[in-house]
Amino acid sequence: MATALEGVGRRTISELEYVGSLNIQLWATLRAMKTALPFVGSRYRWQASVSQMLQIGVDALPMVSLMAICSGFILAMQGASELRRFGAIHYVIDLVAVGFTRELGPLLTAIAVSGRSGSSFAAEIGTMKVTEELDSLRVMALEPVEFLLAPKYLATLISVPCLSIISNVCGILAGGLFMFFSTRLAPLLYFRYVLDSIVLRDVITGLIKSLAFATIIAQVGCLEGFRVRGGPDSVGRSTTSAVVKSTFLVIVADAVFTAIFYFTVKS
Amino acid sequence: MPIISIRDLVVEYDGRRILDGLSLDIEHGETMVLLGGSGSGKSTLLRQILALERPKSGSVSVKGTDITRCSTAELKTIRRSIGVAFQSAALFNALSVEDNVALTLREHTKLAPSIIELVVWMKLAVVGLAEFGKLQPQELSGGMKKRAAVARALALEPEILVLDEPSAGLDPIVAAELDELILLLKEVFQMTVIVVTHELPSAFRIADRIAMLYNGRFTSIGTKDEIRASQNPRVRQFLDRIPEDMAKTPAIAAYFDKYLQTQEAYG
């Protein structure tokens, strides 16, 4: 009995310690962020940020848009099969438009980015840890948080919301295609309905969510890299756990934000 | 006043004592070799001198500043006067050899790009790699990597040069070349050089003074000749390459006896 309680206690402490180090790292990154900004910061940090944006954002574009198009079709078809029975098939438009801007666009993007970039952050920083490159940076008076993390975080903060918007557009386009082929709804009319059904608040809440997701992905990915201990096998483990933990935390954060937005809406 | 002074340094990992009350003064312009076998604590001591880890108690002063207690800003200033070449060379794999050497110059000085290019060329020429600047680190051989790491350590013209196992994993000829390079650097730049090694020929070639570590304590500190003439059993064991007498532990001895008896019984 005592050992079971001990186990629970130890596990709780280690999870709390993880959340604690995540927080410490986040504040350290925010303090170092100004060096990564254009004009006021270091030129090299900004260059690193831009090249990260290309990797996180531009390279993920085909994958994220294809995922959004497929999900748009799925949502439209699943919705239509039920709504058709009530003769309410044009509610599919609202379903797709609202569903994507508020929820699916940011969430799908976050999952794609956490798989692509969260894992690569962990692998990159973890490898640098194993090969003493991190120590080498520190003794050259270059703090890894400033040198590696700040550009990555800035790049993620910019790329993820952009990808989310593209994902929204692709999902809604897929919905439009479905409506055109199933009910011969004119595309222009479809877009009129879409614009009627979503309000600015939907878009903004979606973007706030995607900023939070970006924070989770960058911070968890990098923390997992910094926590690598020992040899190359540990890099593999932390890469996996970067994806697992960031996907998990993204969904938890999504639930929390959705609840906040749901209960604060003024009707 | 000594340039580095270590006082009563104690380091523990998980309650295991790695360094046990070490004190050492390193004078300006001397070559100090930290000699010791595997697990003697020499790498841990090096990490303390570079302030990569905090000790449990005791102090390490570099140029009069206690680096175990000073602020991050002070530490950054101190670190600019220390050049380090790690055991694994720890060149940044994402950058070319030139950019590796240029990194600290770009980050910490306001020199014009053309000047930086010239300085980098000079540093690479010192270590004999002038024509290899455009290559990537993974295209270099082991010895070249170590020399490139030395060039990078020299970039900011440090007062203190720290070399971690410079000859480990190199063939005798390349190792001897590195020794000559260290002697040359010391003569030309009047640097204080700290070398961590377990290779005797190299240690006796380059050292002014040698500090021998065993189980986290200094067994003796002295000039080459003093160490060579030392009667300390641990020093003699290391110098005369006498293995730890494993068979003396009763369990293993009994096992061997039994094994020999069974062999005789069959024979």
Contacts between the chains, C-beta under 8 A, distances in Angstrom:
chain1	res1	chain2	res2	distance
A	42	B	107	7.5
A	44	B	106	6.4
A	44	B	107	7.0
A	128	B	92	8.0
A	131	B	88	5.7
A	131	B	90	5.8
A	131	B	93	7.6
A	132	B	86	4.5
A	132	B	87	7.2
A	132	B	88	5.2
A	132	B	90	4.0
A	133	B	90	5.0
A	133	B	91	7.8
A	133	B	92	5.8
A	133	B	93	7.6
A	135	B	47	7.8
A	135	B	50	7.6
A	135	B	52	5.6
A	135	B	86	6.7
A	135	B	90	7.0
A	136	B	84	6.9
A	136	B	86	5.8
A	136	B	90	4.0
A	136	B	92	7.7
A	138	B	50	8.0
A	138	B	52	6.3
A	138	B	79	7.7
A	139	B	50	5.1
A	139	B	52	7.1
A	139	B	79	5.7
A	139	B	82	6.6
A	139	B	84	4.6
A	140	B	79	7.0
A	140	B	84	7.9
A	140	B	103	6.9
A	140	B	104	5.1
A	140	B	107	7.7
A	141	B	75	7.9
A	141	B	76	4.4
A	141	B	77	7.9
A	141	B	79	4.1
A	141	B	80	5.4
A	141	B	104	7.6
A	141	B	107	7.9
A	141	B	108	6.6
A	142	B	103	7.7
A	142	B	104	7.7
A	142	B	107	6.0
A	143	B	72	7.9
